[in-house]
Amino acid sequence: MVLTFVEIGISKEEALEALQVVRQECHGDATRTAGGSGATRKCTALELLEEEQAQGFIITFCSALDNILGGGVQLTKITEICGAPGVGKTQLCMQLAVDVQIPECFGGVAGEAVFIDTEGSFMVDRVVEIATACVRHCQLIAEAHQEEDNLKALETFSLESILSHIYYFRCRDYVELLAQVYLLPDFLSEHSKVRLVVVDGIAFPFRHDFEDLSLRTRLLNGLAQQLIIIANDHKSAVVLTNQMTTRIGQSQSTLVPALGESWGHAATVRLIFHWDNSQRLATLYKSPSQKESTIPYHITSHGFRDVQPPAVTQNAEDTEMNPRKRPRREEEK
Amino acid sequence: MDWDQFDLNPKVVAALKKADIKSIKQILNLSGADLQRLMKLSSADIQCLLKTVSHTLRRNSMITALQLYQDKDHLTSQHQKLSLGCSVLDTLLKGGIPLVGITELAGESSAGKTQISLQLCLCVQYPYKYGGLESGAVYICTEDVFPSKRLQQLIDQQHKLRADVPAEIIQKIKFGNSIFVEHAADLDTFHNCITKRISLLLTRGMVRLVVIDSIAALFRCEFGVSDSVMKARYLQTFGAELHSLSTRFRTPIMCINQVTDAVSESEAAQCSCSVVGNRVCPALGITWANQLLMRLMVSRVPQPAPSSGVVSHPTGSVRTLRVVFAPHLPSSSCCYTVKLEGVKGIK
């Protein structure tokens, strides 16, 4: 209610009456919408904490990165990955589109993925390499532990099934991207197993063609709001990739994420990928719960990985897949 | 825009016409609240309108990764690439140049960039079966004169380079007829070239390859340090236009770029160049790099001594082709030589 009654030329009584009507409408709307999405709920901070801790994480296969993120890429939140070309943003997105599908018995969230590509950098052959390595990894674990549920899950966790559950959308300009995001909620309602929405990259369609930067800011804000709602309503992780741009300072120039200051508030978690000589580094730059830290990572033929492979013991392999699962002890077999 | 064609409530159609809204883009540019105010409709009506126009724009746009993988149709498949005419180089690139996106070839002068580009202009004319696209090429020169003598040499020697293709097929192709040479020495001429002249050739299906030799030359003289914003604007506009042409016509765009000295370690690191200890990095900075799908670098850095048993070439003529970044390729390299018949990789 930003207008004062003076501005719109009505009396104080009329203004109060208008406010009453609106308040009733909102309440009415809230009770009418099924499922409570958009309705205001009252709950305690403890309930919220429990809910948040129960949220799943999508592992990245780089345990160092999973650690600094507090377990992996979190569902219901927007994670932004910024970096120069070639540093590995698209690689991580492709890795996540595979990892979101890992069955629960292997520590995954057994979800599906939506991949919105604005740059045309989604090369399916590379996804095949990553998916094949992931299936192989799960097979090794199943062989080592010989458990009923692991072996059963592997029957449906194959290259073909992984590829068939990545829903790919190619958007060639910002108008197509906006339209696609308007259609996403309905798509996600029809495909309720989706747990990851990737937009690779969010900057590309918005960095040319805009004489009016305030229009761009408004559109980006609207987009961010819609994605936040989607992340929450559909219990999905939203992952966006962003470019870097040069900010010219007093004495030197630095690389900063593109799309301006106001865009910086869109994502809950912001990662910046960069180089130190020939080592790739990931810095957690912004997070509501984790502290800022930097870790090294590798891109191998299998995908996104740690720099040093973890110790080759059975226990370590188990915890590498799911840090929260405790290793099995002999007596439990 | 004929709003009557859309599956919309007549009152919404009337409101659209009254508010003088002419395109889907106009609708999507406005926020929900703005649309409500402009068209005097309820929030529910506006939501419905947004979904309907979005649906019209994005009908049938979903494809699964499995369908992408299984698509073997050469007109749509991602597996289809433009061969370089040499099996060693094609293996390095896992098939060749991707058909959608801008590929950059950067390197010092006389490292072999023009040679590779000329070779591509010939490769594109071969049938799909032999890694070509059965179409011509347009070669945009921005500084030097087009090397027509060298092109003629390469044409005459095609049977030697492409021993994998039957001689009668090579004889049938009129290589010279399908290479269109354009000259554009300044930014406006270049802009005109890509928006008008090249579009025409692409629409008519006469070319399926665009080579720009070189993109850096256009920006060399015209911009001082204080004009970096202007320069960035031009680069982004060109990048977007080339990208759009490439996507619409499934046509690879090959941009040749020069290199500059990397002033600091961090600068070299930004272009992923310090891997080999190179102190040069491609020109035009991160603004241009953001437009690229794939970056290749050529150089004359001598390779370590080959293992015994391998015939060693005189180091002067050996060059290195390196993949700096690509979404589907690891950082890798291979050596090649420039012979009379063209560029050939060395295993």
Chai-1 contact restraints between the chains, C-beta under 6 A:
chainA,res_idxA,chainB,res_idxB,connection_type,confidence,min_distance_angstrom,max_distance_angstrom,comment,restraint_id
A,A84,B,Q270,contact,1.0,0.0,6.0,A-B,restraint_1
A,A84,B,I286,contact,1.0,0.0,6.0,A-B,restraint_2
A,P85,B,A289,contact,1.0,0.0,6.0,A-B,restraint_3
A,P85,B,N290,contact,1.0,0.0,6.0,A-B,restraint_4
A,G86,B,S272,contact,1.0,0.0,6.0,A-B,restraint_5
A,G86,B,F325,contact,1.0,0.0,6.0,A-B,restraint_6
A,T90,B,P327,contact,1.0,0.0,6.0,A-B,restraint_7
A,G120,B,V100,contact,1.0,0.0,6.0,A-B,restraint_8
A,G120,B,G101,contact,1.0,0.0,6.0,A-B,restraint_9
A,S121,B,P327,contact,1.0,0.0,6.0,A-B,restraint_10
A,M123,B,P327,contact,1.0,0.0,6.0,A-B,restraint_11
A,M123,B,H328,contact,1.0,0.0,6.0,A-B,restraint_12
A,V124,B,A65,contact,1.0,0.0,6.0,A-B,restraint_13
A,V124,B,L68,contact,1.0,0.0,6.0,A-B,restraint_14
A,V124,B,Y69,contact,1.0,0.0,6.0,A-B,restraint_15
A,V124,B,Q78,contact,1.0,0.0,6.0,A-B,restraint_16
A,D125,B,H328,contact,1.0,0.0,6.0,A-B,restraint_17
A,R126,B,H328,contact,1.0,0.0,6.0,A-B,restraint_18
A,V127,B,A65,contact,1.0,0.0,6.0,A-B,restraint_19
A,L163,B,A65,contact,1.0,0.0,6.0,A-B,restraint_20
A,L163,B,L66,contact,1.0,0.0,6.0,A-B,restraint_21
A,L163,B,Y69,contact,1.0,0.0,6.0,A-B,restraint_22
A,S164,B,T64,contact,1.0,0.0,6.0,A-B,restraint_23
A,S164,B,L66,contact,1.0,0.0,6.0,A-B,restraint_24
A,I166,B,A65,contact,1.0,0.0,6.0,A-B,restraint_25
A,Y167,B,M62,contact,1.0,0.0,6.0,A-B,restraint_26
A,Y168,B,I63,contact,1.0,0.0,6.0,A-B,restraint_27
A,Y168,B,A65,contact,1.0,0.0,6.0,A-B,restraint_28
A,F169,B,S61,contact,1.0,0.0,6.0,A-B,restraint_29
A,F169,B,M62,contact,1.0,0.0,6.0,A-B,restraint_30
A,R172,B,T247,contact,1.0,0.0,6.0,A-B,restraint_31
A,V175,B,K25,contact,1.0,0.0,6.0,A-B,restraint_32
A,V175,B,L28,contact,1.0,0.0,6.0,A-B,restraint_33
A,L178,B,L28,contact,1.0,0.0,6.0,A-B,restraint_34
A,A179,B,S54,contact,1.0,0.0,6.0,A-B,restraint_35
A,A179,B,L57,contact,1.0,0.0,6.0,A-B,restraint_36
A,A179,B,R58,contact,1.0,0.0,6.0,A-B,restraint_37
A,Q180,B,R58,contact,1.0,0.0,6.0,A-B,restraint_38
A,Y182,B,L50,contact,1.0,0.0,6.0,A-B,restraint_39
A,Y182,B,S54,contact,1.0,0.0,6.0,A-B,restraint_40
A,L183,B,S54,contact,1.0,0.0,6.0,A-B,restraint_41
A,L183,B,R58,contact,1.0,0.0,6.0,A-B,restraint_42
A,R207,B,Q236,contact,1.0,0.0,6.0,A-B,restraint_43
A,H208,B,Q236,contact,1.0,0.0,6.0,A-B,restraint_44
A,H208,B,T237,contact,1.0,0.0,6.0,A-B,restraint_45
A,H208,B,A240,contact,1.0,0.0,6.0,A-B,restraint_46
A,G222,B,S31,contact,1.0,0.0,6.0,A-B,restraint_47
A,Q243,B,N290,contact,1.0,0.0,6.0,A-B,restraint_48
A,W275,B,A269,contact,1.0,0.0,6.0,A-B,restraint_49
A,N277,B,S274,contact,1.0,0.0,6.0,A-B,restraint_50
A,S278,B,S274,contact,1.0,0.0,6.0,A-B,restraint_51
A,S278,B,V275,contact,1.0,0.0,6.0,A-B,restraint_52
